[in-house]
Amino acid sequence: MRPSPERKNEWETGLALLAALLVLYPEGTLAAQKASGNQQKETKPADPSSANRRAAAYYHFSLARNYEESGSFLNAVDEYRKAIEQDPQSANLYTEFANAYLRNRQLNNAIREAENAIRVNPESLEAHRLLGSIYYNIVRNEDSSRTPAASEYLKKAIREYEKICSLDNSDTNSLVVLSLLYRYDGQGEKAVETAKRLLEKAPSSEAGLANLAQIYSEQGNTQEAINVFKKALEVNPNSPRILEQMAIAYEQLKDYSNAIRTYRQAIALDEDSLELRKGLAEALLDNKQDEEAEKEFLKILEADPDEGVAYFRLAQIYKNRREFDKALTHFNKAGSILVTNLEIRFNIALFYEELGKYEKAEERFQQLLKLTEKPAASYSASEKQNRSAFLTHAGYVSQQLEKYPQAIAYFTELKTINPDNRPRAEGYIIDTHRAAKQLDKALAAADSATKAYPSDKDLKLLQADLLSEAGKGTQAIENLQKMLEGSEDDAKIYSAMIQVYQRDKKFKDAERTLIGAEKFFKNEEGYHFMLGSMYERQKEYDKAESIFKKLIALNPKHAPGLNYLGYMLADRGVRLEESLELIKKAVDLDPNNGAYLDSLGWAYFKLGKVDEAETYLKKALDRVRKDPTIHDHLGDVYYRKGQYAEARAAWENSLANGQDEEESKKVQKKIEDLKIKLASLEKK
């Protein structure tokens, strides 16, 4: 028989009260026992007033739940409080009240009521579970290493989960959390012990195994972590998660072959997982399997066209292949998706800088600086490191664009960001004055910097180079000799001395110094490069060629050696095809090096291929805009092509950009000869 509407409401109210009773008092009451037919004999009469208060508590609790479900939380709070007034020793009531606050995002009130539940019943498992979960979630959402409050919550979370595990030793989920909390708190031994307790109860627990393996990884015991994963796979061989974690452990060991194999096993079990495919692609990239990595990143983009990191990695692959236009397209696509990612923005700016597109690079670095700007004292350690890199590159780009005051402003800010930057920033400022042809200012700044940082060798080396450039070679040598200590660091000092001697055309002094200092040059390649270049400057070409060939035999990929030998042959007009091949190898190794591009252009010019020569010399000039030799070479190309106005402009730029005295005379003669030629052409 279906109840009438009136009876139905009474019936539902009765059910609600019974439900409330079971929630709050699962052990039951006398009334509930009788209602269920329990005929157990009572040993003590029930207290009628106590029963009435409990009944009132049920009633107010039921109303509170109804109010909450209908969206009237203020009324619900009022009813929860009335229920507690009727039964203030009910831990379950306080726990339910805390849950209600939690559902309505009133965290502090939820904590207070959960603590009240534990106060009235210290053994209330549900209250400890609730309070522990609140603390745990606070810890997960905050950085406890930087926030004292979060660190305090970490201690509280540990205390709660220790209590939970003591009250219920079969609660494996709480053991997982407790082990994690010990990890967060740096209690490695307790974390391992707790994880092992868990695995004794649940040997196939993926969470437990993953946590134990992660602890071992953090302790630097990655091989033990892998052993744990292998045991897990014996229990559950078809777990993509365990395979993924093991692949990550292999990556930490730089065992990329096993990482790749393991990722492929996981993907075979879960082909739709983009995370697994991303892991595989990264491992392939680390293993220098660029083509295979490219295939995986393209599959990722096919599944998710907005995966910015995939575009970024593809850009890096294309950059390594010298496919610069393609790389730039993918860099920009990554930047348009991951607009707040500083690493990607920085790499795009660097790429423009490497390509010699300084205006674009300047724009990008300025955006980065604006985006990360804060009062100096408020930068975190990582923010200081990032901003220092941005300022350094922004200053360099400004130098290339001849915006010297702006460059100095960037380097001056670099000094204020971090005290560790100051000597380096002073060096950049000195170099900027020199680039601006303000040699007096550069020398004054160097003098001031070396006094401020007397132990900084790089500043002293820079000062010596400036003294040499100012015609004070003797003083430069004296200063450098005072720096010698009889240690490996002396190699840098001897190198600087040799440069001073060569600038002063004292080649025999340079040769004697270099040969006498050979024992200090632990880098054999560097020593041979200096020796070969020194013989070339003395026009002892056979000796120089022999040394460079020895250097290239030591390292066939020594780009500076390949370039120097190739240019030396091209400049003398001998064995031009061999020269071209040597320089091409250098350019392949470092395609954005302005000096190597100039050498390639010059080799083509010597071979009579003026169009190719012009192409590479212009590329060289994009990267090193103020190099006098490149301007000189480009002038020769224009002259041979009959573009006399362009030739004269290029040669004049060569003179304006600091060609040395001997070369300046040669360039000046070219200009005078051109004037005579143009005058004779006008007469005809």
C-alpha positions in Angstrom: 0.0 0.0 0.0 1.4 3.4 -1.0 1.5 5.9 1.9 -0.5 9.2 1.7 1.4 12.4 1.1 1.2 13.3 4.7 2.3 9.9 5.9 5.0 10.0 3.2 6.5 13.2 4.7 6.4 11.7 8.2 8.0 8.5 6.9 10.8 10.5 5.1 11.4 12.5 8.2 11.7 9.3 10.2 14.1 7.8 7.8 16.2 11.0 7.9 16.3 10.8 11.7 17.3 7.2 11.6 20.0 8.0 9.0 21.3 10.7 11.3 21.2 8.3 14.2 23.3 5.8 12.3 25.8 8.4 11.2 26.3 9.9 14.6 25.9 6.8 16.7 26.8 3.8 14.6 27.0 1.7 17.8 23.3 2.2 18.2 21.0 3.2 21.1 18.4 1.5 23.2 15.6 2.7 20.9 17.5 1.6 17.8 18.2 -1.8 19.4 14.5 -2.3 20.2 13.4 -1.2 16.7 15.7 -3.8 15.1 14.3 -6.6 17.3 17.4 -6.8 19.4 16.2 -8.5 22.6 19.5 -8.2 24.5 18.8 -7.7 28.2 19.8 -4.3 29.6 22.0 -4.3 32.7 21.3 -0.6 33.5 18.2 1.5 32.8 18.6 4.1 30.2 18.7 7.8 31.4 15.5 9.3 30.0 17.0 12.8 29.9 20.0 11.6 28.0 17.9 9.8 25.5 15.8 12.9 25.0 19.0 15.1 24.5 20.2 12.6 21.9 16.9 12.6 20.1 17.0 16.4 20.0 20.6 16.2 18.7 19.4 13.8 15.9 16.7 16.2 15.1 18.9 19.3 14.8 21.6 17.4 12.9 18.9 16.2 10.4 17.7 19.7 9.9 21.3 20.9 9.5 21.9 18.4 6.7 18.6 19.4 5.0 19.5 23.1 5.2 23.0 22.5 3.8 21.6 20.4 0.9 19.1 23.2 0.1 21.9 25.8 0.0 21.1 27.5 3.2 24.5 27.1 5.0 24.0 29.8 7.7 20.8 28.0 8.9 22.7 24.7 8.7 25.5 26.1 10.9 22.9 27.2 13.5 21.4 23.7 13.5 24.8 22.0 13.8 25.5 24.2 16.9 22.1 23.3 18.4 22.8 19.6 17.9 26.1 19.9 19.7 24.5 21.8 22.5 22.3 18.8 23.0 25.1 16.3 22.9 28.5 18.1 23.5 30.4 14.9 24.0 29.6 13.5 20.5 32.9 13.4 18.5 30.8 12.3 15.5 28.8 15.5 15.7 31.9 17.7 15.7 33.4 15.6 12.8 30.2 16.1 10.8 30.2 19.8 11.5 33.9 20.0 10.4 33.0 18.2 7.2 30.2 20.7 6.5 32.6 23.6 7.0 35.1 21.8 4.7 32.4 21.3 2.0 31.8 25.1 2.1 35.5 25.9 2.0 35.8 27.4 5.5 39.1 25.7 6.3 39.9 27.3 9.7 36.4 26.5 11.0 36.7 22.9 9.8 40.1 22.6 11.6 38.6 24.0 14.8 35.6 21.5 14.8 37.8 18.5 13.9 40.1 19.5 16.9 37.0 19.7 19.1 36.0 16.2 18.0 39.5 14.9 19.1 39.2 16.8 22.3 36.0 15.0 23.3 37.3 11.7 22.0 41.1 11.4 21.4 40.6 8.0 19.8 38.2 9.1 17.2 39.6 7.6 14.0 37.3 9.6 11.7 38.2 12.9 13.3 42.0 12.2 13.0 41.5 11.2 9.4 39.6 14.4 8.6 42.1 16.6 10.4 45.1 14.7 8.9 43.7 15.1 5.3 43.2 18.8 5.8 46.8 19.3 7.0 48.1 17.0 4.2 46.3 19.0 1.5 47.6 22.3 2.9 51.2 20.9 2.7 50.7 19.6 -0.9 49.4 23.1 -2.0 52.2 25.1 -0.3 56.0 25.1 -0.4 56.8 24.0 3.2 60.5 24.7 2.6 59.7 28.5 2.1 56.6 29.0 4.2 56.9 28.6 8.0 53.2 28.1 8.3 53.2 25.3 5.8 56.1 23.7 7.6 54.1 23.8 10.8 51.2 22.1 9.0 53.6 19.4 7.9 54.5 18.6 11.5 50.8 18.5 12.4 50.0 16.3 9.4 52.7 13.8 10.5 51.3 13.7 14.0 47.8 13.0 12.8 48.8 10.3 10.4 51.0 8.6 13.0 47.9 8.5 15.2 45.7 7.2 12.4 48.2 4.4 11.7 48.3 3.4 15.3 44.5 3.3 15.6 44.1 1.3 12.4 47.2 -0.6 11.4 45.4 -2.0 8.3 45.0 1.4 6.8 47.4 1.2 3.8 46.3 4.5 2.3 47.4 6.3 5.4 50.7 4.5 5.5 51.3 5.8 1.9 50.6 9.4 3.0 52.7 9.1 6.2 55.6 7.9 4.2 55.2 10.8 1.8 55.0 13.2 4.7 58.2 11.8 6.2 59.8 12.4 2.8 58.7 16.0 2.7 60.1 16.5 6.2 63.5 15.0 5.2 63.0 12.0 7.5 64.4 9.5 5.0 64.8 6.6 7.3 61.3 6.9 8.7 59.9 7.3 5.1 61.6 4.0 4.0 60.5 2.2 7.2 56.9 3.3 6.7 56.9 2.4 3.0 58.2 -1.1 3.8 55.5 -1.5 6.4 52.9 -0.7 3.7 54.5 -3.2 1.3 54.4 -5.9 3.9 50.6 -5.4 4.0 50.1 -4.7 0.3 53.0 -6.0 -1.7 51.5 -4.9 -5.0 50.6 -1.4 -4.0 51.7 0.8 -6.9 51.5 3.9 -4.7 53.7 2.3 -2.0 56.3 1.0 -4.5 56.4 4.3 -6.4 56.9 6.2 -3.1 59.7 3.8 -1.9 61.4 4.0 -5.2 61.2 7.8 -5.2 62.7 7.9 -1.7 65.6 5.8 -3.0 66.0 8.1 -6.0 66.1 11.2 -3.8 68.7 9.6 -1.6 70.8 9.0 -4.8 70.2 5.3 -4.7 68.6 5.1 -8.1 69.6 1.5 -8.8 67.8 0.4 -5.6 64.8 2.3 -6.9 64.9 0.4 -10.1 65.2 -2.9 -8.2 62.0 -1.9 -6.3 60.2 -1.3 -9.6 61.4 -4.7 -10.9 59.8 -6.4 -7.9 56.6 -4.5 -8.5 56.5 -5.7 -12.1 56.8 -9.3 -10.9 53.5 -8.7 -9.1 51.9 -6.5 -11.7 53.7 -6.9 -15.0 51.0 -4.9 -16.9 51.2 -1.6 -15.0 52.0 1.4 -17.2 52.5 3.5 -14.1 55.2 1.3 -12.7 56.9 1.1 -16.1 56.8 4.8 -16.4 58.4 5.4 -13.0 61.1 2.8 -13.8 61.8 4.6 -17.1 62.2 7.9 -15.2 64.7 6.2 -12.8 66.7 4.9 -15.8 66.8 8.5 -17.1 68.2 9.7 -13.8 71.0 7.2 -14.3 71.4 8.5 -17.9 70.7 4.9 -19.0 68.6 6.2 -21.9 68.5 2.9 -23.9 66.8 1.2 -21.0 64.6 4.2 -20.4 63.5 4.1 -24.1 62.8 0.4 -24.0 60.7 0.7 -20.8 58.7 3.7 -22.1 57.9 1.6 -25.2 56.7 -1.3 -23.0 54.4 1.1 -21.1 53.1 2.6 -24.4 52.3 -0.8 -25.7 50.0 -1.2 -22.6 48.5 2.3 -22.9 48.8 3.7 -26.4 46.6 6.8 -25.7 48.8 8.1 -22.9 50.4 11.4 -24.0 52.5 11.5 -20.8 54.2 8.2 -21.7 54.8 9.4 -25.2 56.3 12.7 -23.9 58.6 10.7 -21.7 59.7 8.5 -24.6 60.3 11.6 -26.8 62.4 13.3 -24.1 64.4 10.1 -23.6 65.1 9.8 -27.3 66.2 13.4 -27.4 68.5 12.8 -24.5 69.9 9.8 -26.3 70.6 12.0 -29.4 68.0 10.1 -31.5 66.6 13.3 -32.9 64.7 11.7 -35.8 62.9 9.2 -33.6 62.2 12.0 -31.1 60.8 14.1 -33.9 58.3 11.3 -34.8 57.1 11.1 -31.2 56.7 14.8 -30.8 54.7 15.0 -34.1 52.4 12.2 -32.8 51.9 14.2 -29.6 50.9 17.3 -31.6 48.6 15.2 -33.7 46.8 14.2 -30.5 47.0 17.6 -28.9 47.8 20.5 -31.2 48.2 22.9 -28.2 51.0 21.0 -26.6 53.5 23.8 -26.4 56.5 21.8 -25.1 56.3 19.6 -28.2 56.7 22.6 -30.5 59.6 23.8 -28.3 61.4 20.5 -28.6 60.8 20.3 -32.3 62.3 23.8 -32.6 65.4 22.7 -30.8 65.7 19.7 -33.1 65.3 21.8 -36.3 67.8 24.3 -34.9 70.4 21.6 -34.4 69.8 20.5 -38.0 70.4 24.1 -39.2 66.8 24.3 -40.4 66.6 27.8 -39.0 63.3 29.0 -40.6 61.5 25.9 -39.5 63.0 26.2 -36.0 61.9 29.8 -35.7 58.3 28.9 -36.7 58.2 26.2 -34.0 59.8 28.4 -31.4 57.2 31.1 -32.0 54.3 28.6 -32.0 55.6 27.3 -28.6 55.7 30.9 -27.3 52.2 31.7 -28.5 50.9 28.7 -26.5 53.0 28.8 -23.4 52.9 32.6 -23.1 54.1 32.7 -19.4 57.0 30.2 -19.9 60.2 32.1 -19.3 62.4 29.3 -20.6 60.7 29.3 -24.0 60.7 33.1 -24.2 64.4 33.2 -23.3 65.3 30.6 -25.9 63.4 32.5 -28.7 65.3 35.7 -27.7 68.6 33.7 -27.7 67.8 32.2 -31.1 67.3 35.7 -32.6 70.6 36.8 -31.1 72.5 33.8 -32.5 71.0 34.5 -36.0 72.3 38.1 -35.7 68.7 39.4 -35.7 69.6 41.8 -32.9 66.6 44.1 -33.3 64.2 41.1 -32.8 66.4 39.8 -29.9 66.4 43.2 -28.3 62.6 43.3 -28.4 62.3 39.9 -26.8 64.8 40.5 -24.0 63.1 43.8 -23.2 59.8 41.9 -22.9 61.4 39.4 -20.5 62.9 42.2 -18.4 59.5 43.9 -18.2 57.7 40.7 -17.4 60.1 39.8 -14.5 60.6 43.3 -13.1 60.3 43.7 -9.3 61.9 45.8 -6.5 65.5 44.5 -6.3 65.1 43.2 -2.7 62.1 41.0 -3.5 63.7 38.7 -6.1 64.1 35.1 -5.0 67.3 33.3 -5.8 66.0 31.7 -9.0 64.5 35.0 -10.1 67.8 36.7 -9.6 69.5 34.1 -11.7 67.0 34.4 -14.5 67.0 38.2 -14.5 70.8 38.3 -14.4 70.8 36.2 -17.6 68.3 38.5 -19.3 70.2 41.6 -18.4 73.5 40.1 -19.6 72.1 39.2 -23.0 70.1 42.5 -23.3 73.3 44.4 -22.7 75.3 42.4 -25.3 72.5 42.9 -27.9 72.5 46.6 -27.1 76.3 46.7 -27.7 75.8 45.1 -31.1 73.2 47.7 -32.0 75.6 50.4 -30.8 73.2 51.5 -28.1 76.0 51.9 -25.6 74.3 53.9 -22.8 71.5 51.4 -22.8 74.0 48.5 -22.6 75.7 50.2 -19.6 72.3 50.7 -18.0 71.6 47.0 -18.3 75.0 46.0 -16.9 74.6 48.5 -14.1 71.4 46.9 -13.0 73.1 43.6 -13.2 75.4 44.7 -10.5 72.5 45.6 -8.2 70.7 42.2 -8.6 73.3 40.1 -6.9 76.6 40.9 -5.3 78.1 37.9 -7.0 77.5 39.6 -10.4 79.5 42.8 -9.7 83.0 41.9 -11.0 81.5 40.3 -14.1 79.2 43.3 -14.7 82.1 45.7 -14.3 83.9 43.8 -17.0 80.9 44.2 -19.3 80.8 47.9 -18.6 84.5 48.2 -19.4 84.0 46.3 -22.6 81.1 48.5 -23.6 83.2 51.6 -23.3 85.9 50.0 -25.5 83.2 49.0 -28.1 82.1 52.7 -28.1 85.7 53.7 -28.8 85.9 55.4 -25.4 89.3 53.9 -24.5 90.0 56.5 -21.7 86.7 55.7 -20.0 87.4 52.0 -20.4 90.8 52.3 -18.8 89.4 54.5 -15.9 86.7 51.9 -15.3 89.2 49.1 -15.4 91.4 50.9 -12.9 88.5 51.4 -10.5 87.2 47.9 -10.9 90.6 46.2 -10.2 90.9 48.3 -7.1 87.4 47.3 -5.9 88.0 43.7 -6.7 91.8 43.1 -6.4 91.5 39.3 -6.4 89.5 39.1 -9.6 91.9 37.8 -12.3 89.6 38.4 -15.2 89.4 42.1 -14.5 93.1 42.3 -14.4 93.5 40.5 -17.7 91.0 42.8 -19.3 92.9 45.8 -17.9 96.2 44.5 -19.4 94.5 44.1 -22.8 93.3 47.7 -22.7 96.7 48.9 -21.7 98.1 47.1 -24.7 95.5 48.5 -27.0 96.3 52.0 -25.7 100.0 51.5 -26.7 101.2 50.7 -23.1 102.3 47.1 -23.9 105.3 47.3 -21.5 103.1 48.2 -18.5 100.6 45.5 -19.5 103.4 42.8 -19.5 104.6 44.0 -16.1 101.1 43.8 -14.6 100.6 40.3 -16.1 104.0 39.0 -14.8 102.9 40.1 -11.3 99.9 37.8 -11.6 102.0 34.6 -12.2 101.7 32.0 -9.4 103.3 28.9 -10.9 99.9 27.1 -11.1 97.6 25.9 -13.9 95.8 29.2 -13.8 99.0 30.8 -15.3 98.0 29.5 -18.7 95.4 32.3 -19.0 98.0 34.9 -18.0 100.6 33.6 -20.5 97.9 33.7 -23.2 97.3 37.3 -22.4 101.0 38.1 -22.5 101.3 36.4 -25.9 98.4 38.6 -27.2 100.1 41.7 -26.0 103.4 40.7 -27.7 101.6 40.0 -30.9 99.8 43.3 -30.9 103.2 45.0 -30.5 104.6 42.8 -33.3 107.1 41.2 -30.9 106.6 37.8 -32.3 109.8 36.3 -31.0 108.9 37.3 -27.5 105.5 35.7 -28.0 107.1 32.5 -29.3 109.6 32.3 -26.5 106.9 33.0 -23.9 104.5 30.4 -25.3 107.1 27.6 -25.7 108.5 28.3 -22.2 105.0 28.1 -20.7 103.9 24.8 -22.4 103.8 22.9 -19.2 101.0 25.2 -17.9 98.8 24.5 -20.8 96.9 21.3 -19.8 94.6 21.8 -22.8 96.8 20.5 -25.6 94.5 21.7 -28.3 94.5 25.2 -27.0 98.3 25.3 -26.9 98.6 24.1 -30.5 96.1 26.6 -31.7 98.0 29.5 -30.1 101.3 28.1 -31.5 99.9 27.7 -35.0 98.4 31.2 -35.1 101.6 32.7 -33.8 103.6 31.1 -36.6 101.1 32.3 -39.1 101.4 35.9 -37.9 105.1 35.6 -38.4 104.4 34.4 -42.0 106.0 31.0 -41.2 103.3 29.3 -43.1 104.8 25.8 -43.3 105.3 25.7 -39.5 101.8 27.0 -38.9 100.2 24.5 -41.3 102.1 21.6 -39.6 100.8 22.7 -36.2 97.2 23.1 -37.3 97.3 19.7 -39.0 98.5 18.2 -35.7 95.7 20.0 -33.9 93.1 18.7 -36.3 94.5 15.2 -36.0 94.0 15.5 -32.2 90.4 16.7 -32.7 88.9 16.5 -36.2 86.0 18.6 -34.9 88.1 21.5 -33.6 86.2 24.2 -35.4 88.7 27.1 -34.6 91.6 25.0 -36.0 89.7 24.0 -39.1 88.7 27.6 -39.8 92.2 29.1 -39.1 93.9 26.6 -41.5 91.3 27.1 -44.1 91.4 30.9 -44.0 95.2 30.8 -44.0 95.2 28.9 -47.3 92.4 31.0 -48.8 94.1 34.3 -47.9 97.3 33.2 -49.6 95.3 31.9 -52.6 96.7 28.3 -52.3 94.9 25.0 -52.4 91.6 26.8 -52.5 89.3 23.7 -52.8 91.0 22.2 -49.7 90.6 25.6 -48.0 86.9 25.6 -48.8 86.3 22.2 -47.4 88.1 22.9 -44.2 86.1 26.1 -43.6 82.8 24.3 -44.5 83.5 21.8 -41.7 84.0 24.7 -39.3 80.7 26.3 -40.3 78.9 23.0 -40.0 80.1 22.7 -36.4 79.2 26.4 -35.6 76.9 27.8 -38.3 76.3 31.1 -36.6 79.9 32.0 -36.0 80.6 35.3 -37.9 84.3 34.7 -38.2 83.8 31.3 -39.9 81.1 32.7 -42.3 83.6 35.5 -43.2 86.3 32.8 -43.9 83.8 30.9 -46.1 82.9 34.1 -48.0 86.5 34.9 -48.5 87.3 31.4 -49.8 84.5 31.7 -52.4 85.8 35.1 -53.4 89.3 33.7 -54.0 87.7 30.9 -56.1 86.0 33.6 -58.2 82.5 32.8 -56.9 81.5 36.4 -56.0 77.8 35.8 -55.5 78.4 33.0 -53.0 81.1 35.2 -51.4 78.6 38.1 -51.0 76.0 35.8 -49.5 78.2 34.5 -46.7 80.0 37.8 -46.1 76.6 39.5 -45.5 75.6 36.6 -43.1 78.9 37.2 -41.3 78.2 40.9 -41.0 74.7 40.2 -39.6 76.4 38.5 -36.7 79.5 40.7 -36.3 78.4 44.1 -37.5 81.5 46.1 -36.6 84.2 43.7 -37.7 86.6 45.7 -40.0 87.9 42.6 -41.8 84.4 41.5 -42.9 83.7 45.1 -44.2 87.0 45.0 -46.1 86.2 41.7 -47.7 82.8 42.8 -48.7 84.3 45.9 -50.2 86.5 43.7 -52.4 83.4 41.7 -53.5 81.5 44.8 -54.5 84.6 46.2 -56.3 84.9 43.0 -58.4 81.2 43.2 -59.2 81.6 46.8 -60.4 79.5 48.2 -57.5 82.0 50.9 -56.7 79.8 53.1 -54.4 79.0 50.0 -52.2 82.7 49.0 -52.3 83.8 52.5 -51.1 81.2 52.5 -48.3 82.3 49.0 -47.1 86.0 50.0 -47.0 85.2 53.2 -45.2 83.2 51.1 -42.6 86.3 49.0 -42.3 88.4 52.0 -41.4 85.7 53.4 -39.0 85.5 50.1 -37.1 89.1 50.0 -35.9 91.2 48.3 -38.5 94.8 48.0 -37.3 97.5 50.3 -38.6 99.0 48.0 -41.2 95.6 46.8 -42.6 94.3 50.4 -42.5 97.0 51.5 -44.9 95.9 48.7 -47.3 92.3 49.7 -47.1 93.0 53.3 -47.5 95.0 52.6 -50.6 92.0 50.7 -52.0 89.9 53.8 -51.5 92.4 56.0 -53.1 92.8 53.7 -56.1 89.0 53.6 -56.4 88.9 57.4 -56.5 91.5 57.4 -59.3 89.6 54.7 -61.2 86.3 56.6 -60.9 87.9 59.9 -62.0 89.4 58.2 -65.1 86.0 56.6 -65.9 84.4 60.1 -65.7 86.9 61.5 -68.3 86.0 58.8 -70.9 
